[in-house]
Amino acid sequence: MEHPPPRAPDREDRHLGLDYALWLPDPAGREDRRGARSRKPPAPQWPGIVICHGAGSRKENHADFARLAAANGWAALGFDARGHGGSEGAMSAQAVDDVVAMAELLAGHDGVYRGRVAVRGSSLGGFLAIHAAALSPRVAGVIAICPASAEGLARGLRQGRFEMRVEDPLTLEAWLDRADLREAVTRLRRQPLVLLHAEGDEQVPAELSGELYELAPPPRKLILVPGGDHRSVQHDSELQSVALLWLERELARRP
């Protein structure tokens, strides 16, 4: 039996030197609760989510989540961080500003609810997502999957474990030494935060997500999964749907 190929992005482009792919819901194909298709769908007001990959990864590795988000009524934008994929430049402290810039890009797209653009990141992406939310109110909420600590990232950088372009490792490590994730999470402006972590994570201890949960202001949610590894949670469609649903409900409660 042949299966259709995975749905392609609605748009692939570059913004500020960053390669990105955008998936949008299909308002004409959404069904009402009785299963009947609407003849004239209302003007869309989609929540949006920016997808941040981990160190040594790229946006294509998270296309499964982008498709799941679009199928659940979200506009989803994945991009290659600097030093990765087709994006220009090297990994640096600018990475946090880049996340905010991509959130602003998505917020300006037709049909996207400007005040409901969140960021979802795994490992390094989770680290960047929390820092971006602490930096800018443009980031309305966060899904952080096994978020890496600054000290863990600095250690991996020294050991050469990350396949990414870095122009000045010493400068990057100096920034990481100042970029305390525990301090950043306390600066969230009541942006909803979902933390997901596999207890069997061999790279980032699950205790870190527990610490971040205790430090973060509400609303927040912690999902710890028995077993697993560093990558298992980020591709679990059931857990991702749970996180999206909780985040959507919390965003709808905001003024």
Phi, psi and omega per residue, in radians:
M1 nan 2.210 3.139
E2 -1.527 2.427 3.100
H3 -1.878 2.510 3.115
P4 -1.137 2.639 3.112
P5 -1.149 2.711 3.101
P6 -1.008 2.579 -3.128
R7 -1.076 2.299 3.118
A8 -1.383 2.784 3.076
P9 -1.089 2.686 3.049
D10 -1.305 -0.431 -3.139
R11 -2.694 2.425 3.004
E12 -2.231 2.249 -3.026
D13 -2.768 -2.987 3.120
R14 -2.312 2.423 3.118
H15 -2.399 2.142 -3.126
L16 0.968 0.593 3.130
G17 1.439 0.100 -3.116
L18 -1.869 2.167 3.074
D19 -1.310 2.318 3.130
Y20 -2.436 2.817 3.058
A21 -2.290 2.407 -3.054
L22 -2.132 2.264 3.031
W23 -1.997 2.364 3.128
L24 -2.114 2.584 2.997
P25 -1.126 2.830 3.102
D26 -1.857 1.683 -3.078
P27 -1.113 -0.500 -3.134
A28 -1.273 -0.371 -3.081
G29 -1.790 0.037 -3.133
R30 -1.387 2.495 -3.080
E31 -1.814 2.645 3.049
D32 -1.447 -3.120 -3.022
R33 -1.158 -0.331 3.117
R34 -1.569 0.007 3.131
G35 1.511 0.074 -3.125
A36 -1.630 2.450 3.126
R37 -1.381 2.397 -3.139
S38 -1.305 2.344 3.122
R39 -1.274 -0.623 -3.125
K40 -2.333 1.571 -3.085
P41 -1.131 2.571 3.107
P42 -1.180 2.833 3.079
A43 -1.032 2.279 -3.049
P44 -1.210 2.564 2.996
Q45 -2.398 1.244 -3.051
W46 -1.373 2.466 2.843
P47 -1.220 2.740 -3.123
G48 -2.170 2.674 3.097
I49 -2.486 2.254 3.070
V50 -1.645 2.357 -3.035
I51 -1.913 2.113 3.139
C52 -1.912 2.148 -3.140
H53 -1.454 3.084 -3.141
G54 -1.602 3.117 -3.131
A55 -1.125 2.275 3.132
G56 1.420 0.075 -3.124
S57 -1.842 -2.883 3.091
R58 -2.814 2.977 -2.995
K59 -1.061 -0.601 -3.092
E60 -1.072 -0.457 -3.130
N61 -1.272 -0.132 3.130
H62 -2.145 0.337 3.103
A63 -1.120 -0.492 3.121
D64 -1.088 -0.713 3.111
F65 -1.206 -0.677 3.125
A66 -1.051 -0.753 3.117
R67 -1.149 -0.696 3.112
L68 -1.109 -0.744 3.135
A69 -1.087 -0.781 3.129
A70 -1.097 -0.661 3.115
A71 -1.159 -0.383 3.112
N72 -1.740 0.275 3.021
G73 1.581 0.287 3.119
W74 -1.856 2.566 2.887
A75 -1.504 2.230 -3.026
A76 -2.150 2.277 -3.138
L77 -2.190 2.041 3.038
G78 -1.842 2.522 -3.135
F79 -2.505 2.740 3.052
D80 -1.492 2.118 3.045
A81 -1.135 2.745 3.102
R82 -1.038 2.486 -3.062
G83 1.523 0.031 -3.089
H84 -2.365 2.650 3.013
G85 0.929 -2.403 -3.087
G86 -1.634 0.057 -3.100
S87 -1.297 2.676 3.140
E88 -1.352 2.781 2.988
G89 1.419 -3.021 -3.100
A90 -2.139 2.793 3.101
M91 -1.088 2.306 -3.120
S92 -2.749 -3.068 3.092
A93 -1.107 -0.268 3.107
Q94 -1.158 -0.226 -3.063
A95 -0.996 -0.644 3.140
V96 -1.187 -0.778 3.092
D97 -1.061 -0.611 3.120
D98 -1.115 -0.671 3.108
V99 -1.092 -0.780 3.117
V100 -1.092 -0.713 3.137
A101 -1.097 -0.670 3.126
M102 -1.252 -0.561 3.049
A103 -1.142 -0.693 3.103
E104 -1.162 -0.662 3.090
L105 -1.072 -0.821 -3.130
L106 -1.152 -0.690 -3.136
A107 -1.079 -0.480 -3.127
G108 -1.521 0.003 -3.130
H109 -1.361 2.455 3.099
D110 -0.953 2.300 3.084
G111 1.625 -0.198 -3.135
V112 -1.612 2.334 3.096
Y113 -1.279 1.941 -2.980
R114 -1.021 -0.577 -3.085
G115 -1.541 0.101 -3.093
R116 -2.274 0.907 3.079
V117 -1.903 2.010 -3.102
A118 -1.876 3.063 3.103
V119 -2.248 2.377 3.085
R120 -2.114 2.216 -3.122
G121 -2.475 2.654 3.100
S122 -2.130 2.394 3.132
S123 1.009 -2.033 3.045
L124 -0.960 -0.675 3.119
G125 -1.088 -0.646 3.078
G126 -1.167 -0.697 3.056
F127 -1.022 -0.838 -3.133
L128 -1.173 -0.654 -3.118
A129 -1.087 -0.777 -3.138
I130 -1.173 -0.745 3.111
H131 -1.108 -0.672 3.125
A132 -1.126 -0.716 3.118
A133 -1.161 -0.631 3.104
A134 -1.204 -0.506 -3.112
L135 -1.407 -0.689 -2.950
S136 -2.379 2.341 3.038
P137 -1.233 -0.153 3.056
R138 -1.042 -0.547 3.097
V139 -1.445 1.898 -2.988
A140 -1.459 -0.283 -3.116
G141 -3.016 2.938 -3.041
V142 -2.431 2.385 2.848
I143 -1.981 2.012 -3.123
A144 -2.012 2.105 -3.097
I145 -1.893 2.051 -3.123
C146 0.786 0.917 -3.042
P147 -1.082 2.330 -3.132
A148 -1.386 2.607 3.066
S149 -1.509 2.810 3.100
A150 -1.091 -0.715 -3.128
E151 -1.177 -0.625 3.089
G152 -1.174 -0.691 3.107
L153 -1.172 -0.734 3.120
A154 -1.097 -0.689 3.124
R155 -1.134 -0.764 3.100
G156 -1.108 -0.617 3.105
L157 -1.130 -0.785 3.134
R158 -1.113 -0.612 -3.112
Q159 -1.455 -0.071 3.125
G160 1.187 0.551 -3.080
R161 -1.482 -0.196 -3.036
F162 -1.809 2.263 3.090
E163 -1.551 1.423 3.126
M164 -2.615 2.739 -3.124
R165 -1.431 2.183 3.130
V166 -2.334 2.090 -3.128
E167 -1.361 -0.730 -3.066
D168 -2.336 1.565 -3.110
P169 -1.010 -0.619 -3.115
L170 -1.167 -0.725 3.109
T171 -1.155 -0.707 3.118
L172 -1.126 -0.739 3.129
E173 -1.146 -0.634 3.102
A174 -1.115 -0.676 3.082
W175 -1.135 -0.759 3.135
L176 -1.068 -0.612 3.116
D177 -1.093 -0.446 -3.140
R178 -1.672 -0.245 -2.999
A179 -1.650 1.213 -3.089
D180 -1.260 2.058 -3.101
L181 -1.197 -0.597 3.141
R182 -1.136 -0.678 3.098
E183 -1.230 -0.682 -3.104
A184 -1.091 -0.694 -3.062
V185 -1.173 -0.425 3.098
T186 -1.276 -0.271 -3.104
R187 -1.649 0.121 3.056
L188 -1.115 2.455 -3.092
R189 -1.674 0.977 -3.076
R190 1.052 0.441 2.978
Q191 -1.257 2.263 -3.140
P192 -0.998 2.397 -3.108
L193 -2.231 2.169 3.026
V194 -1.960 2.179 3.084
L195 -1.956 2.207 3.084
L196 -2.143 2.350 -3.087
H197 -2.659 2.373 3.031
A198 -1.475 2.274 -3.118
E199 -1.155 -0.368 3.111
G200 -1.578 0.199 -3.132
D201 -0.984 2.109 -3.096
E202 -1.572 -0.099 -3.095
Q203 -1.946 -0.744 3.137
V204 -2.133 2.025 -3.113
P205 -1.033 2.406 3.137
A206 -1.106 -0.375 3.119
E207 -1.044 -0.490 3.138
L208 -1.094 -0.762 3.108
S209 -1.105 -0.613 3.068
G210 -1.101 -0.708 3.090
E211 -1.119 -0.793 -3.127
L212 -1.085 -0.679 3.120
Y213 -1.069 -0.761 -3.122
E214 -1.167 -0.562 -3.090
L215 -1.457 -0.469 -3.035
A216 -1.293 2.509 3.022
P217 -1.255 2.682 3.060
P218 -1.226 2.753 0.051
P219 -1.434 2.499 -3.131
R220 -2.646 2.737 -3.122
K221 -2.536 2.382 3.132
L222 -2.096 2.209 3.091
I223 -2.115 1.920 3.075
L224 -1.806 2.265 -3.050
V225 -1.935 2.182 3.110
P226 -1.059 2.509 3.091
G227 1.182 -2.585 3.118
G228 1.337 -2.978 3.124
D229 -2.547 -2.947 -3.031
H230 -1.116 -0.453 -3.060
R231 -1.903 -0.085 -2.989
S232 -1.202 -0.686 -3.038
V233 -1.226 -0.629 -3.018
Q234 -1.161 -0.287 3.128
H235 -2.020 0.321 3.092
D236 -1.591 1.852 -3.028
S237 -1.127 -0.596 3.134
E238 -1.156 -0.785 3.123
L239 -1.147 -0.667 3.121
Q240 -1.138 -0.668 3.103
S241 -1.151 -0.702 3.094
V242 -1.067 -0.779 -3.138
A243 -1.127 -0.753 3.132
L244 -1.112 -0.750 -3.123
L245 -1.114 -0.787 3.125
W246 -1.090 -0.767 -3.117
L247 -1.126 -0.724 3.134
E248 -1.080 -0.726 3.118
R249 -1.117 -0.730 -3.136
E250 -1.187 -0.684 3.115
L251 -1.131 -0.610 3.140
A252 -1.180 -0.386 3.128
R253 -1.414 -0.281 -3.102
R254 -1.295 2.608 3.098
P255 -1.061 nan nan
